[in-house]
């Protein structure tokens, strides 16, 4: 006789996890959330006062092999923040305000303590961004994942008034691309980073050039730009916004600046942070590959008319943001 637990799936541990995460999720609930954690679906009241023509915006993403760093360092409380902030930025560049979030956690052997730390990060970022962690799914899959391994993905839903959608259609020749600094690799390029940086350093090795350990530098949280995007839109003519993720600056900007418009990136206009330079140097990574895989220190790009660029840079500086001109729209 073989029990389900003997086959590698521990339902008791899953129920223990639900008890741990219920209060974390409830911290993010607002009056629109109509269901409890543990029901078959998440219910959200779809009334949007103040929106004349509300449009729902959704996105789904994961954190990639950054989870390998978290597992190796046994530090799991920030990986959830990475995921939520990434998704918030993805819908935010279209003008959307986040409403609710759902996560998917898959693992080889469920450890309720580890999973709860991951959800703690999800809850923290949801609170910071003003959205509800309305539900999720946990899957224990021995044979697919090694015992300590796990993966994390999530779906976000937000709303924007149709007249306020930002899709790049108003971009014009001469517009300026203003970059806002990233906090590190964010959630992209970790396969390259692990193959290069961790070929020379352990995660607990202190690296002089980085001023911290290799692991801490790689695990820096993918930041949310929601406050920046919302503040800038109130004061400036924002014709396009770009969340710099996989594909780099050029690969993501081309999704907003479309034919017949083109753009030029001024690569020498900002100092690439040491972490990116080290990855390139250790792995002898060509510029083209690095610029496609990594954000090179730029996490968000704002596209504005040239006559507003200086004022926007001053505004961002007053917000204590590191910002610089990264390019220009050309024909």
N, C-alpha and C positions, 0 to 999 in steps of 0.2 A: 504494500500500500504506500503510495506517495501522496503527501499532502501538498497543497498549493505553496505553503511556506517552504517545504523541502525542494520544490521546483525553483525557488529563488524569489518568490513574491511574498512580501510580508504585509498583509492587510492591517494587522495591528499597528505596525509602524506608520502606515498611511493615515489611520484614524488618529494616531498620536499627533501627526503633523497637522491635520485639520484643526485639532484643539489648539495647537500653538499659533496657527496663522489667522484664525478667526478674529481675534482682537486687533491684529495688525491691519487686516483689511478693513474692519469696521471704522478704524481711525480715519479712513479716507472717504467714508460715505457722506453723501449730502442728501438733501430732501428729494432729489430726483431718483435715488436708488430705492427700488421697491422690493428687492429680494434679499434673502440671507445667503451668506456663503454656505455652500453645501447643497443648494438646490440644483436642479438640472440645467438651469440657464440663469443668466443675469438679466434682471428687468430694470429698465431705465425710462423714466417718464420723459417722453419726447415733446415737451412743451418748451419753446424757445422764445420767451418774451423779449422784445427788443430786436428780434430778427424779422425783417419783412419777408424775406425769401430764403429761409435757412437751407443750407446745403450741407449734408453730412460728408465728412472727409475721413477716410480710413487708411491705415497702413499696417503692415506686418513686418517684423524683422527679428533678428537674433543678435547675439553678441560674438558669434564666431569662435575662433580658437583662443580668445581672451580668457575663456573659462579654464583653459589649461594652466594659465598663470595663477588664477584664483585657487585652483585645486592644489597646485604645487606649493603655493604659499600658505595653504589652509586658511585663506582669508576670503570669506564669502559674502560679506555684508555690503559690498559696493557694486557687485556685478549686476544686481537688480536695478540700481540707480542708472548704470550704463544703458540698460535696455530701455527703461522708461524715457530717459532724456533723449536718447537717439530717436525714438518714435515721436516724441513731442516735437523735436526739431523737424522731422520729416513732414509732418502735417502743418507745422507752424509756418514754414516758408511759403505755403500756399495761402496763408492768411487765416488759418483755422485756430480756434481755441479748443484745447483738449477737453473731452467730457469724461470718458471712462476707458479702462484698460483691462485686458485679460492676458494671463500668462500661461505658458506651457513649460513644465519642468519635467524632463525625462532623465532617467538615471539607470545605472546598472544595479545598484543595491541602495534602497532608500534609507537615508540617514535623516531622521526627522530634525535633528539639531542643525545639520548643515542646510537642509532645505528651508528651515525657518529663518536662518540668517539671510538667505537669498531673498526670501519674501519680505524680510525686514527692510532690505534695500529698496525693493519695489514699493513698499508702503511709504518709505521716507520720500522718494522721488515723486510719488503720486501726490502726497501732501504738499510738497514744494511747488508743484506745477498746477495744483488746484483741480485734480481729476480723481475719480473714484476707481479703486481697484475692485472691480465688480465681480470678478470670478477668475477661475483658472482651472488647470488640469495637471495632475501629477501622474506620470507613467513610470513604473518600475519594470525595466526590460533587461533582465539578465541574458547574456548571450549577444545582445546588441551593443551594450556598453560595458566596459570594465567596471568592477565594483565601485571604485571611487569616482568614476567619471560621471558627468552629467552635462546636459545641454539646456539652454534657456532661450525661449522665444516668446514673443508677445504681439498682441494686436491692440491698436489704439483707434478710438473713434472720436472725432471732434466735429465742430460746426463752424461755418462761416456764412455770412450773408452773401448772396450771389453777387451783389454789386461790389463786394469787397474782396473777391477772389483775386489773388496775385498769381498770374500764370506766365508772365514774361511777354505777353502780347503787346504791351505798351513800350517795350524797350526800343530805344532810338539810337542812331549813330551818335557817337560822342558821349554817351552815358558812361559813368565811371563805376568801376567795380571796387568796392571798399571791403577789405577783409577784416574779420574780427578773429583774434587769436584763439587757437584751440588750447586745450589743457594737456595735450599729449597725442597719442595715437588714436584716442577715442575708441572706436570699436572696429577699426579696419587695419589690415596689413599685419595682423599678428602671426600669420604663418611665416611671412618674410622676417619679421622681427625676432621670432623665436629661433629661426634657422641661423640668423646672423648673430645677434647680440648674445643669445644664450649658448652659442658655440664657444664663446670666450669667457662668459661670466655665469655664475650660478645666480638664482633668483635672490639669494641672501648676500651676494657679494656687493660691497660698497664700491660705487663707481665715482671717482673724484670728479670727472667732467659733468656728472649728473647731480652731484650733491646728495645722493641717496642711493639705496640699493637698486640693482637692476630690476628686481621684481616690483618694488614700489613705484619706480618710474613707469613701468609697463602697465601697472594697475591703476594709474591715475584715472579718476572718474571722467567719463564722457559727459561734458557739461550740457546743461540746458541753456538755449538762447532765447527762451520764451519772453523773458522780461525785456531783453534787448529789442527783439522784433516788435513787440507791442509798443514799447516806448518810442522807437524810431518812426513807426508808421503814423503816430499821432502828430508828428511835427514835420515830416519830410515826405517828398514824393518818391515813394519806393516803387520802382517799376518791375523789380524782380528780386528774389532772394534764393540763395543756393545753400543747401546743407552739404558740406563737403564730406562725403563718405567714400565707399569703395568706388574706384575710378578716378579719385583725386580731384583737383581743382578743375582741370579741363573736362574730364569725363562727366562731371556733374553740372558744370556751367552750361554745357551744350544742351542740356535738357531744358534750360530756361531761355537761352539766347539761340533762337532758331534761324534757319535760312530765311531770307537772304542775309540776315545779320551774322556777323562773325565777331570775334573778340580776340584781343591780344593780352597775354599775361606778362606782367613786368616782374619776372622771377628775381631780379636783383633788388627789388624794392623793400624787402624785409629780410631780417636775419632768421634763417632756419634754425630752430632750437637744437641744442646739442644731441638729444636722443635720435633725431632723424639723421644728423650728420654721422653719428657713430654707426648706425645701422648700415648706412651707405659705405662707410669706410671699411668696416670689418668684413662686409660681404662683397666689397667691390661692386656694389649695385649701380648700374648705369642710371644717369639722371632720369631718363625716360621711364624706366621701370619704377624708380622711387616715386616719381610724380604721379604715376598711375595707381600705385598701391597705397600711398600714404597721403595724409592731408598737408604735410610739409609745414605745419604750424598754423594753418588757416582752417577754422571750423565752420565759419559762416561768411557768406558774401552778400553784400547789399548793393543793388544796382540802382543808382540815382542819377538825375541830371547833373551835368558837370558844374552848373552854377550853385549846386547845393552841397557839393563834396566837402569843401573846407568847413562849412558849418556843421556837417554831420560828423566829421572827424573830431571837431571840438566838443560836440555833444557827447560822443562816445568816450572821449578822454575824461569828461566831467563825470561820466558813469563809471570811471576807473576801468575802462576797457582798453586793451591794447589793440589799436586799429591802424590800418595803413592802406594806401591805394595799391591794389594788386593787378589792375588792368583797365582796359578801355574797350568799349564797343566800337567796332569798325565795320565798314561796308565791304 
